[in-house]
Amino acid sequence: MVRPDPVAPREAGRAVPSSAVQKAVRVIPLPGLPEVSPGDDLAALIHAALVPSDLSLEDGDVLVVTSKIVSKSEGRLVQLDAIEPSPFATQWATQFNKDPRHIEVVLRESARIARMDHGVLIAQTHHGFICANAGVDASNSGAPGQLVLLPEDSDASARRLRAALARAAGVDPAGLAMVISDTFGRAWRGGQTNIAIGASGIQPFQGYHGQTDPEGHTLRATSIAIVDELAAAAELVMGKLDRVPVALIRGVSWPRLASPDEDPGAAPLVRAAERDLFR
């Protein structure tokens, strides 16, 4: 649980207005989900996981769900035994002691290769994400020799899951946000963090354009990727080995949709090629 200092913070000798102090934020793990298989009703499984924790969904709640269980429920699985690697995949895999079948799947899931060196393969997926191995993962796959791919359309997956969970819980979907997360590395920084690869019911950015800071400066470019921050916060209670693929975040004031017909998802987080200074 993340709690703010109960004493109003001070900056440059001035107390920050109380309206600027975020209320307590709770990040609650939802353990107890079984191994997810293709065709499983993921919304029903998540709803059932709320009961042992004595939780019911409330207006303003955010559910963060790992992409892996979404992919499993949607059948985005590949058996290595069914893959015939190309000569290129075989050559590169042999050079770096990799499984050529795994490399072949990565190449098939890639729209382009951004970097391929020292045994590391950084690819742009068909979604536009740039990440290691095009998001193809053998860890926690559910079975030996099985790979998990990213959801085919993670924003569409988030919309379906949010709508189904709202129905199952009997709540207004307008008050519920859904984030689908995955673990990515970062350019220029070591380690990995969870980011949003899909979202529904929430604006992906918390914009501050046109607002004024305490010194009177007008903010012109600050746009916080709030869905990424929610995904990262959720990972604190999920872990990688604890089998906790869902977290409930409560107490965050997140930017809501202007209308039910407007649901941009996480797609706007992918920087367009013409605005990418490093491509």
Beta strands, then each sheet from edge to edge (+ up, - down):
strand 1: 10-11
strand 2: 14-15
strand 3: 26-29
strand 4: 61-66
strand 5: 77-79
strand 6: 110-117
strand 7: 120-125
strand 8: 130-132
strand 9: 146-148
strand 10: 176-186
strand 11: 189-200
strand 12: 206-207
strand 13: 223-224
strand 14: 246-250
sheet 1: 1+ 2-
sheet 2: 3+ 14- 4+ 10+ 11-
sheet 3: 5+ 9-
sheet 4: 6+ 7- 8+
sheet 5: 12+ 13-
end
